[in-house]
Each structure stands twice: as C-alpha cells, then as structure tokens.
Amino acid sequence: MKVSLNAETRVLTNRAAVQTIRAERKIPAVVYGPEMKPISIAIEYNPFVKALAEAGESTLVEVEVAGTKHNTLIKDLQTDPATGRFTHVDFYAVSMKKELETDVSLVFVGEAEAVKTGGTLMKIKDALGVRCLPKDLVRSIEVSIEKLKTYDDVITVADIALPEGLTALADADDVIAKVSAPLTEDQLKALEAENASDVTKVEVIGKKEEPAEGEAAADGEAATKAAKE
C-alpha cells in the first residue's frame, strides 16, 4: 500500500513565512533521510489528513517535490495544543533496498469465549515492533482473540500471523493479550470496604477538632485579662 502527496518547496523558513503557509491551509514540513539533503516543503492540509488516515505512521507515503518522488514514512507530527491542528510534519525518506524497523498497530478481531463469560480483554500491547523492507510495510496487523477460551489463556507474539516479509522484534513468548477474570462477590465486598475506608480517612483528615465546651470562653477571658494588664 502506498499513499501519494504533492508538495511545494519552501524557500523562506522564517516565522512570517511559516504563518503565511498556515494561513493558506497548508502545513510546513520537511523531507529528510540518510541519502539526501533535507528539503523544506509545504503540503495541502486536507490531502495530508486523508493520507495520514490511510497510511498511519507505518505505511509508505510517496511525496513528490519538484518532479522528484520520495518514498517516506511520517516520522514526527506537531500539533497546536489549543486547536489540535497539525502545524508541522517530518517525512523520513527511506531506501527501498534497506530493511527498517518501525512499530505497526495491532487490531484485535474475533470473539473470545473468556470475554463472553464475563472476563475483560486486557491488551498488553497495542503495537508491534517489526523489521522489513519498505515495500512490505503494512497499515496494521490483525490479531485473532478466539484463542482466549479461559482466563489462563494468553496470546503471545508467536501466535500472530505476520504478513509476508515482516519479522517481529519482540520475543516470541511476549504476551500480547489475555482475559482477566471477573471479580468474585468477596472481592467486590473487599473493594467496597476499602473504598469506604479511604473516604472515611479523607473526612477525618479534613475535619477540624471542635473546642471542648467552655474552652473558647476561657480563652476569650484570658485574652481580655491579658489585654487589660
């Protein structure tokens, strides 16, 4: 799978130029890699958002700049904390002849018998590190959870059917997912008691001790007497 984007080169990279680019609904970006000099570019905002949705960060994005096509991966994304809009993108140009390492998202599919009986699916990993040639990169890897029939069953890296050309970087016995058993009635009662105890402690800590009857009056009389003296 390959996604394509057109880009234009940026001559000016100062703050004013960057603000102008963003005002034109474009994103300032850079293409760089071990076999090329960095190129400052600008890309249309909406086409990039679409490309990101299709490619993610583990699928090739073909960026064309001034007639030259670069096979890249989206390496770094910067966003505006106030609006959430993308403000800068790094495209890493890869060599199609050299293996690379990257993380690929895991998508859990199917139904687990242990979940049907009341358990909760625990996703230990949501991405898997892999090594492959760029041409073999994929958007995501499916993981079937049908093996999880009991609360003792686990899915490991060895259970994943990797697409052709991909090698997992994690150990084969690393756990990917499992199902936790539902809490028993006794465990629920113990948890409720613990929560109630925590609430009581908070109330006690926050409560101010009231003076004993007569203490306030005595203190007041003492203060008045001292003032007169």
C-alpha positions in Angstrom: 0.0 0.0 0.0 1.3 3.4 -0.9 -0.2 6.9 -0.5 0.8 9.9 -2.6 1.1 13.6 -1.8 2.2 16.6 -3.8 4.4 19.2 -2.1 6.0 22.5 -3.0 9.4 23.6 -1.9 9.8 26.4 0.7 12.5 29.0 0.1 11.7 31.1 3.2 11.5 29.3 6.6 11.2 32.2 9.0 8.3 32.7 11.3 6.4 35.1 9.0 6.7 32.7 6.1 5.5 29.8 8.2 2.5 31.8 9.4 1.6 32.6 5.8 1.8 29.0 4.8 -0.6 28.0 7.6 -2.9 30.8 6.7 -3.2 29.3 3.3 -4.4 26.0 4.9 -1.0 24.3 4.2 1.4 22.6 6.6 5.1 23.4 6.7 7.1 20.2 6.5 10.5 18.7 5.8 11.7 15.6 3.9 15.0 14.2 5.1 16.9 10.9 5.1 20.3 9.3 5.1 20.7 9.5 1.4 19.5 13.1 0.7 19.8 16.7 1.9 16.7 17.9 3.9 14.1 19.7 1.8 11.7 22.3 3.4 8.3 21.8 1.8 4.6 22.8 2.2 1.7 20.4 1.8 -2.0 21.0 1.5 -3.8 20.4 4.8 -6.8 18.3 3.8 -4.9 15.9 1.5 -2.4 15.3 4.3 -5.1 14.5 6.8 -6.5 12.0 4.3 -3.1 10.5 3.7 -2.4 10.1 7.4 -5.8 8.3 7.9 -4.9 5.9 5.1 -1.2 5.4 5.8 -0.8 6.0 9.5 2.9 6.1 10.5 3.9 2.6 9.3 3.0 2.8 5.6 4.9 4.5 2.8 3.8 7.9 1.7 5.1 9.0 -1.7 5.9 12.7 -1.5 6.5 14.4 -4.9 8.6 17.6 -4.8 9.5 19.4 -8.0 9.0 16.3 -10.1 11.1 14.0 -7.8 9.3 11.3 -5.8 10.4 10.4 -2.3 9.3 7.2 -0.5 8.8 8.3 3.0 7.3 7.5 6.4 5.6 10.1 8.6 8.1 10.3 11.3 7.0 13.2 13.5 3.8 15.2 13.9 3.4 18.5 15.7 0.0 19.9 16.6 -1.4 23.1 18.1 -2.3 22.3 21.7 -5.3 24.7 21.6 -6.8 23.6 18.3 -5.4 20.2 17.7 -4.5 21.1 14.1 -1.3 19.8 12.6 1.4 22.5 12.5 4.5 20.6 11.2 5.3 17.2 9.7 8.6 15.3 9.3 8.8 12.9 6.4 11.6 10.4 6.6 12.9 9.3 3.2 13.7 5.6 3.2 15.9 3.4 1.0 13.8 0.8 -0.7 16.7 -1.7 -0.6 17.4 -1.5 3.1 15.4 -3.0 5.9 14.0 -0.7 8.5 12.4 -1.0 11.9 9.1 0.5 12.9 6.0 -0.1 15.1 2.8 -1.4 13.5 -0.6 -1.0 15.1 -2.3 -4.2 16.3 -6.0 -4.6 15.6 -7.8 -7.3 17.7 -10.5 -9.2 15.9 -12.9 -12.0 16.6 -14.6 -13.1 19.8 -13.1 -14.6 23.0 -15.1 -17.2 24.9 -13.5 -15.9 28.1 -14.9 -12.5 27.5 -18.4 -13.9 26.8 -18.3 -15.5 30.3 -17.7 -12.1 32.0 -14.0 -11.6 31.6 -12.3 -8.4 30.5 -9.9 -8.3 27.5 -6.5 -6.9 28.5 -4.5 -5.6 25.6 -0.9 -5.7 26.8 0.5 -4.3 23.6 -1.3 -2.1 21.0 1.6 -2.1 18.6 4.3 -4.5 17.5 7.9 -3.6 16.5 8.8 -5.2 13.2 11.7 -5.3 10.8 11.1 -5.4 7.0 11.8 -3.8 3.6 9.8 -0.7 3.0 7.8 -2.5 0.2 6.4 -4.9 2.8 5.2 -2.3 5.3 1.5 -2.6 6.4 -1.0 -0.2 8.0 -1.9 -2.7 10.8 -1.7 -6.3 11.9 -4.8 -8.3 12.8 -4.7 -10.4 16.0 -7.4 -13.0 16.5 -8.6 -13.3 20.1 -10.5 -16.5 19.6 -7.8 -18.5 21.3 -8.8 -16.9 24.6 -11.2 -19.5 25.8 -10.3 -19.5 29.5 -8.8 -16.9 31.9 -5.5 -18.8 31.8 -5.1 -18.5 28.1 -2.8 -15.8 26.6 -1.9 -14.6 23.1 1.8 -14.2 22.5 3.9 -12.8 19.7 4.3 -16.3 18.4 0.5 -16.6 17.9 0.4 -13.6 15.5 0.2 -14.4 11.8 2.6 -11.8 10.5 2.2 -10.6 6.9 4.9 -11.8 4.5 8.2 -10.1 4.8 7.8 -8.9 8.4 9.9 -10.1 11.3 8.8 -9.3 14.9 11.4 -7.6 17.1 9.8 -8.7 20.3 10.4 -12.2 21.9 8.1 -14.9 20.7 6.8 -15.5 24.2 5.9 -11.9 24.9 2.3 -11.6 25.9 0.1 -9.6 23.6 -3.3 -10.1 25.2 -5.2 -12.0 27.8 -8.5 -12.0 29.6 -8.9 -11.1 33.3 -11.5 -13.0 35.3 -14.4 -11.0 36.8 -14.2 -10.1 40.5 -15.9 -12.5 42.9 -18.5 -11.4 45.4 -16.0 -11.4 48.2 -13.5 -9.4 46.1 -16.2 -6.8 45.3 -17.1 -6.5 49.0 -13.5 -6.1 50.0 -13.1 -3.4 47.3 -16.2 -1.6 48.5 -14.9 -1.7 52.1 -11.5 -0.4 51.0 -13.1 2.5 49.2 -15.3 3.3 52.2 -12.3 3.3 54.4 -10.4 5.7 52.1 -13.4 8.1 52.1 -13.5 8.0 56.0 -9.8 8.8 56.2 -10.3 11.8 53.9 -13.2 13.0 56.1 -11.2 12.6 59.3 -8.1 14.4 57.9 -10.2 17.3 56.6 -12.3 17.7 59.8 -11.2 20.3 62.4 -11.3 19.5 66.0 -14.1 21.4 67.9 -13.0 23.0 71.2 -14.5 21.5 74.3 -17.4 23.3 75.9 -16.1 26.3 77.9 -12.6 26.3 76.3 -13.5 29.1 73.9 -15.0 31.2 76.7 -12.0 30.6 78.9 -9.6 31.5 76.1 -11.6 34.7 75.5 -11.5 35.7 79.2 -7.7 35.0 79.3 -7.1 37.2 76.3 -9.2 40.0 77.7 -7.4 39.9 81.0 -4.0 39.9 79.3 -5.0 43.0 77.3 -6.1 44.9 80.4 -2.8 44.1 82.2 
